[in-house]
Amino acid sequence: MPQAIRLDGQLLTRLVGVEYSREQIVALLQQIGAEVVADGEDHLLVTPPTWRPDITIPEALVEEVARLAGYDQIPARLPEAPAGRGLTPAQRRRRRVSASLAAAGFTEVLSYPSTPKRPTPSSARLRRVSVQRR
């Protein structure tokens, strides 16, 4: 017999963003053959069916409820990003250097890291250029 999983009723709301009633959660989990017993005011003790060895953690139960209730019920919204602290000193320095070089007419070129170490016939025509500051 599979191990019972303690499911917090608020976990569904936190992870999915939809408020499911306790009755709805119980009915949906019983659809997949799980045994559901109340464990306190907002917790459920869920024993998954023997043919579902993939359900071993509360998050798997949350996924099942969301799937059975319908993914179309989940609101489409971007997660809130925490406020940043701005650029690090190294990032600010790099941007200042890049802006200064661009103002002086230089262009940044990204090189490909997978170039051969030995010259090829086409790379033999290239010549090395060095830049000196005046």
C-alpha positions as CSV (number, residue, x, y, z in Angstrom):
1,M,0.0,0.0,0.0
2,P,1.4,3.4,-0.9
3,Q,2.4,5.9,1.8
4,A,-0.2,8.5,2.7
5,I,0.7,12.1,1.8
6,R,-0.4,15.1,4.0
7,L,-1.7,17.8,1.7
8,D,-2.1,21.4,2.9
9,G,-5.2,22.9,1.4
10,Q,-3.4,26.3,1.0
11,L,-0.6,24.7,-1.0
12,L,-2.9,24.4,-4.1
13,T,-3.6,28.2,-3.9
14,R,0.0,29.1,-3.5
15,L,1.3,26.9,-6.3
16,V,-1.5,27.1,-8.8
17,G,-3.1,30.4,-8.1
18,V,-6.6,29.1,-8.0
19,E,-8.7,28.6,-4.8
20,Y,-10.2,25.1,-4.8
21,S,-12.8,24.1,-2.2
22,R,-12.1,21.2,0.0
23,E,-15.0,19.3,-1.5
24,Q,-13.6,19.9,-5.0
25,I,-10.1,18.7,-4.0
26,V,-11.6,15.6,-2.4
27,A,-13.8,14.8,-5.4
28,L,-10.9,15.3,-7.9
29,L,-8.5,13.2,-6.0
30,Q,-11.1,10.4,-5.6
31,Q,-11.5,10.4,-9.4
32,I,-7.9,9.1,-9.8
33,G,-8.6,6.4,-7.1
34,A,-7.0,8.1,-4.1
35,E,-8.3,7.6,-0.6
36,V,-8.8,11.0,1.0
37,V,-9.4,11.6,4.7
38,A,-9.6,15.0,6.5
39,D,-6.6,15.7,8.8
40,G,-7.4,18.8,10.7
41,E,-9.1,21.9,9.5
42,D,-7.2,22.6,6.3
43,H,-5.2,19.4,5.7
44,L,-6.0,16.2,3.9
45,L,-4.4,12.8,4.3
46,V,-4.2,11.3,0.7
47,T,-3.3,7.8,-0.1
48,P,-2.6,7.5,-3.8
49,P,-3.8,4.4,-5.7
50,T,-1.4,1.6,-6.1
51,W,-1.2,2.0,-9.8
52,R,0.1,5.6,-9.5
53,P,3.7,5.2,-8.1
54,D,4.5,8.6,-9.5
55,I,2.4,10.3,-6.7
56,T,4.8,10.5,-3.8
57,I,4.9,14.2,-2.7
58,P,2.3,16.9,-2.1
59,E,3.3,18.8,-5.3
60,A,2.3,15.7,-7.4
61,L,-1.2,15.9,-5.8
62,V,-1.4,19.6,-6.6
63,E,-0.5,18.8,-10.2
64,E,-3.2,16.1,-10.4
65,V,-5.9,18.5,-9.0
66,A,-4.9,21.2,-11.4
67,R,-4.9,18.8,-14.4
68,L,-8.3,17.3,-13.5
69,A,-9.9,20.7,-12.8
70,G,-8.5,21.9,-16.1
71,Y,-5.4,23.9,-16.9
72,D,-7.6,26.5,-18.6
73,Q,-8.8,27.5,-15.1
74,I,-5.3,28.6,-14.1
75,P,-4.8,32.3,-14.6
76,A,-2.2,33.4,-17.0
77,R,-0.1,36.0,-15.3
78,L,3.6,36.8,-15.0
79,P,5.3,36.2,-11.6
80,E,6.3,39.3,-9.7
81,A,10.0,39.9,-9.9
82,P,11.6,41.1,-6.7
83,A,13.0,44.6,-6.7
84,G,16.7,44.6,-7.7
85,R,19.5,46.5,-6.2
86,G,20.8,47.9,-9.6
87,L,24.0,47.0,-11.3
88,T,27.0,45.7,-9.5
89,P,30.1,47.9,-9.6
90,A,31.7,45.6,-12.2
91,Q,28.6,45.8,-14.4
92,R,28.5,49.6,-14.2
93,R,32.3,49.8,-15.0
94,R,31.8,47.5,-18.1
95,R,28.9,49.6,-19.4
96,R,30.9,52.8,-19.0
97,V,33.8,51.3,-20.9
98,S,31.5,50.0,-23.6
99,A,29.8,53.3,-24.0
100,S,33.2,55.1,-24.1
101,L,34.5,52.8,-26.8
102,A,31.3,53.1,-28.8
103,A,31.5,56.9,-28.6
104,A,35.1,56.7,-29.9
105,G,33.8,54.7,-32.9
106,F,34.6,51.2,-31.9
107,T,32.3,48.2,-32.4
108,E,32.0,45.2,-30.2
109,V,32.5,41.9,-32.1
110,L,31.4,38.6,-30.6
111,S,33.7,35.8,-31.6
112,Y,32.7,32.2,-32.0
113,P,34.3,30.0,-29.3
114,S,34.4,27.0,-31.6
115,T,37.1,28.2,-34.0
116,P,39.9,25.8,-34.7
117,K,43.3,26.3,-32.9
118,R,45.2,25.6,-36.1
119,P,44.7,27.9,-39.1
120,T,42.4,26.7,-41.8
121,P,42.8,27.7,-45.5
122,S,40.1,30.4,-45.0
123,S,41.5,31.7,-41.7
124,A,45.0,31.9,-43.1
125,R,43.9,34.9,-45.1
126,L,42.9,36.8,-42.0
127,R,45.5,39.0,-40.4
128,R,45.9,39.9,-36.7
129,V,45.1,43.5,-35.8
130,S,46.2,45.1,-32.6
131,V,44.8,48.4,-31.3
132,Q,47.1,50.8,-29.5
133,R,46.0,53.7,-27.4
134,R,47.5,57.1,-28.3
